[in-house]
Amino acid sequence: MSDRKYHDAAFIKYAVGGAYHWREVGGHWIRHHAFTAERYRRTLGAAGLLEGKRVVDYGCGDGALLGWIARRVGPRGRAIGFDPNREGLDLARGMFAKHRLEADFRSDAATIADGSVDVVICAEVIEHVVDVPALMNGIARMLRPGGRAVITTPIRLTETPEDPNHVREWFPGEFLALMQSGPLRLVDHQPIIPAAAPEIYYWRPGIFLRVPVFRLLCNLLSIYFGVNALSWLRARPRLYMMQIATLDKIA
């Protein structure tokens, strides 16, 4: 897929923040972002066992999620990062060298052979894409028969996306229909991350001298125990932030 099919080929966040996703899933008590880490954990959980597999991170950006993938596929597998954004790929290569990780990096999805990969992960990318059918067909093309795709995207909350880099967002029913109409078989679709939880996460109560105590507590549990405590506050939530679709390529 060429740069022209993306709304934001010059992704300004990389120019401003550098490889910011790596900071969000790192071990710093404050810079860590428990909800980014949770999204990565849930995305990889939907992908299933990755050891020894060839896995594409479709729209890998600065490579933070790809780094998690590289660790999970192990020496017998292969992590492949595709992104048309050259600045993102440069950041990803630099961070992989820093962390002594290995992956193949591609700026052109056409260089990934038909039916050559076991899993394609497309996390927070589809909302940036102008030609969604081309994206879905491209994912299906590179998957082997029986392979799996995991696609995540924000749930639509406003009439028009608040993020200027987003071409379109979907209500859950709309996204479900979109996934069912594509070239892959939908296995599962679910909303994740209650919207009330991030509100608590960013709360700076005066009683605690406006220190973000809930963020600090949540980050510590995320860093050291791999859980997002605030997502436990999901009793009858009326609104979610994210949705995740799991799809298989019929053999």
N, C-alpha and C positions, 0 to 999 in steps of 0.2 A: 504494500500500500504506500502510495507516494505522499509527500508532505501536503499536496493540494487537497487531499481528502480529509485533512485535519483542520479544525477551525483555528487552532492555536499552535501552529508549527513553531513559532518563536515564543516558547513558553516562558513568560516573564518571571515566574516564580524562581526558576533556576538562576536567572541572571541576578536576582535580588538576594535570594536565600542560599544559593549553592545547593549542596546535597542535603537538603533539610530533612528528607525522610529518614536518613541514617541517624540524625540527632533524635528524631521522634521515637525511634525504636532502640536507642542506645541506653546505657546504664545510668545516665545523669538523673538525679532525683527530680529535678524540676523540668529540664528540657525534654525528658521522656514524655511521650504522649500515649496514655493508656488506651485511648480509643483507636489510634493508628495501629498499635500493637495488637489489639483485640481483632481489628479487621484483618490483619495479616494471619493471625492464628486461625480465625474462622474460615478464611479463604483457603488456606492450606489444608485445614481439616476437611473441607468439602472435596478437595482434590484427592484425598485418600493417601495411601502409602506411596511415597515418591522414590524410595531407595532403588537405585539401579535404573531409573527411567530417564528418558529424554523429555525435558520439560521446557516449554517456551513461556516466558513472561512477555505477553503481547502488550507493548506500551510500557516498557520497563522503567522509563524515566531515569532517575539517578541510581537505580539498581538496588535499593534497600530491600524490597521484597525478593528480588532475584538473589540477593545474598542469603536470605533464609532458604530459598529453593536450592541453592548450590550446596548448602550444608546438608540438606535433607536427601538429595539425590546420591550423595557420596561419590566415591571414586569410580564406581561402575556405571554411574549415570552421567547425564550432561545437562547443564543449565544453559539455556539460550535466551539472550535478551534482545528483543526487537524494539526499536523506537525510531521514528523518522526525525526526531529532534536531536541534532548533532551535539548540542550543548549538554543535553541529558546523558547521552552516551559517553561523552568525554568525562563527565562527573562519575558515571558508573565505572568506567575503566580505572579511574584514579582511586576510587574507594575499594574496588576489588584488589588492586595492587597493594593498597595500604593494609587490608585485612587478609592478604594472602589467600584469596579465593580465586577460583577459575570459572570462566564462562565464555561462551561464544557470543559476540556482539554483532548484531546485524542492523543496518539502517534501511534495508530493503527486504520486506517480507517475502518477496519472490525468490530470494536466495535460499529459503527453507524449503526443502524438497517435499513434494506431495507425499502424504501418508508416512512421514518420517518421524513423527513425535508421538509420545504417549499421552501427554497432558498439555493443554494450553490454558494458561491463567491470564485473564483479561480483567484487571482490577482497577476500577475507577478510570476507565478509558472510554467506554462506549458513549458516554455523555459528551465527549469532546469531538466525536466523529461526525462528519457530514454525511457520509454514505454508509449507513448502518448495514444494509444488505451486503455490501462489498466486504465489510468487516467480518460478518458472520460466515460468508462463503470462504473468505480467506482462512479463518480459523478451521472450518471444516476441511478445507483442502489439505492442510498440513497434518491433520490428525490421522493416525492409523485407524483402521476399522476396530471398533471397540474402545477407542481412545476417549478421553474425558476433557470437557471444557468447563471452566468455572468463570463466571462473569459476574462482577459486582458493580453496583452503581448507586448513587444517592437516590433516595425517594423524593419525588417531587413534592415540595412544600409550598411553592409560590407559583403564580401564573406564569412568570418568566423567570429563568434561572438567575439567582443573585450573583453567581460566579460568572463573570463575563467570558470566561473561557469555555463555558458549557454551551453546546449547541442546543441540547434538549435534555430534559429530565422526564421521568415517567412515574405516574402513580403505580402502585403494585399491580393492579389489574391490567393496566396498559403494558407494563413490562412483561407480565406473564403471557399476554397475548402475543407480544413481539417474539418472545423466546419460542413459543409453540408454533409460530409460523415460519421459523427458520429451517435451515438444513439439518439441524441436530435434534435428537430426541430429548425432550425435557425430562429430567429425573426428579428434580426438586426445585422449589422456589420458596424462599422464606424472607420475611423482613427481619432485620437484626438491629441491635443497638437502640433501645428506647430513647426518644429525644429528651426526656426529662433528665436522664443521667448526665449528659454533658452540661446541662444547666447547673447541676449541683457541682460538677467537676470544676467549672470556672467560677463558682461562687466564692467571693472573698468577704466573709461575714465580719461585721464590725466588732463583734464580741471576741474574735480572735485577732484583732488588730489588722484586719484585712489581709491576713496571711492565707494563701490558698490551701488550707489544711486538707480539704477533701481531695484536691488534686495530688498533694504530696502522699497521702495515705494510699490513694488508688495507684499512683505510680510505683510505690514501694511493693505493693502486692503484685503488680504487673511485672516488674523487673525480676523479683526474686521468686515468685510463685506461678507466674504465667497466667494470671487470671485478672479480670477487670471487675473489681468488687462492685462498682456502681451499676453494672449490668444486672446484678442480682435484684435491683430495684425495678423489676419488670412486671409487678403484679398488675394485671389488666391494663397495660399501656394502651393509650389511645393513638399514639403517634410514634412512628419509628423514623430513624434517619437513613438507614441503609437497606439494601436488598441484595440477595445473592441467588444466582441461578446455577444449577448444576446440570450439565447436559452431556449425553454420550453420542458418539458416532456409531450408527448401526452398522454392524459387520456385514 
